[in-house]
Amino acid sequence: GSHAQLEDTAPRIVEHPTDVLVSKGEPATLSCKAEGRPAPVVEWYKDGERVETDREDPRSHRTLLPGGSLFFLRILHGRRGKPDEGVYVCVARNYLGEATSRNASLQVAGE
């Protein structure tokens, strides 16, 4: 049966990401922590597009940490592309529903 168990709870965000200002080539972390039962799956979106991490692409410079935070090995930023700059949200889902964090902007300093 797919009946909701009494102990199961929809996700909620317990730690929201905050705006970060980073230098090009430096590491950065956008925090996100979600609770729920079963443990929610966390995905990140930047400017509405799903963020690919090393789970989808092993060569990615972005890692989804076990708690749900998004870690950038180094911020990529060049004259031609600014792949990391933008507005991020973290979305936590389980079968009971989903929760979306506040928006957090990632800006690259010194440009």
C-alpha positions in Angstrom: 0.0 0.0 0.0 1.1 3.6 -0.7 -0.6 4.9 2.4 1.3 7.6 4.2 2.9 6.3 7.4 2.0 8.3 10.5 5.6 9.1 11.2 6.4 10.3 7.6 6.6 14.0 7.1 6.7 16.3 4.1 10.1 18.0 3.6 10.9 21.4 5.2 13.9 23.5 4.8 15.7 24.0 8.1 18.7 25.9 6.8 18.3 28.3 3.9 21.0 29.4 1.6 22.3 33.0 1.9 23.7 35.3 -0.7 27.4 34.8 -1.3 30.0 37.0 -2.9 33.1 35.0 -4.1 36.2 35.6 -6.0 36.7 33.9 -9.3 38.6 30.6 -8.9 37.7 30.3 -5.2 35.6 27.6 -3.6 32.1 28.5 -2.4 29.3 26.7 -0.6 25.5 27.4 -0.8 24.0 26.0 2.4 20.8 24.0 2.4 19.5 21.6 4.9 16.1 19.8 4.7 14.3 17.5 7.0 11.5 15.0 6.3 10.7 11.4 6.4 11.7 9.7 4.2 14.8 11.8 3.9 14.1 14.3 1.1 16.0 14.4 -2.1 17.6 17.8 -2.7 18.0 19.5 -6.0 19.4 22.9 -6.8 18.1 25.3 -9.5 19.9 28.3 -10.8 17.7 31.0 -12.6 15.1 28.3 -12.9 17.3 25.7 -14.5 18.3 22.5 -12.7 22.0 22.6 -11.6 24.1 19.6 -12.7 26.4 18.3 -10.1 29.0 15.6 -10.0 26.2 13.1 -9.5 25.2 13.6 -13.2 28.6 14.6 -14.5 31.7 13.3 -12.7 33.7 16.1 -14.1 31.5 18.8 -12.7 33.0 21.3 -10.4 29.8 21.4 -8.4 29.2 18.8 -5.7 26.0 18.1 -3.8 27.1 17.6 -0.2 25.4 14.8 1.9 23.4 17.4 3.9 22.1 19.1 0.7 24.4 22.0 0.4 25.9 22.9 -3.0 29.7 23.1 -3.0 31.7 24.7 -5.8 35.3 23.5 -6.1 36.1 26.8 -7.8 33.9 29.5 -9.2 34.1 29.5 -13.0 33.9 33.0 -14.4 35.2 34.3 -17.7 34.7 36.9 -20.2 32.7 34.5 -22.3 30.7 32.7 -19.6 29.5 33.2 -16.1 28.2 29.7 -15.4 28.0 30.0 -11.7 26.7 33.5 -11.2 22.9 33.7 -10.6 20.1 33.1 -8.3 19.9 29.7 -6.7 17.1 27.9 -4.8 17.3 24.5 -3.2 14.3 22.2 -3.5 13.7 19.2 -1.2 11.2 16.5 -2.2 9.8 13.3 -0.9 6.6 11.4 -1.7 4.6 13.7 0.6 5.5 16.9 -1.1 8.3 19.5 -1.6 9.8 22.5 0.0 11.7 25.3 -1.7 14.3 27.5 0.0 14.6 31.2 -0.1 16.5 32.6 -3.1 20.2 33.1 -2.7 22.3 35.0 -5.2 25.9 34.0 -6.0 27.9 36.9 -7.2 31.5 37.0 -8.4 33.6 39.8 -6.9 36.0 42.0 -8.8 34.4 42.0 -12.2 
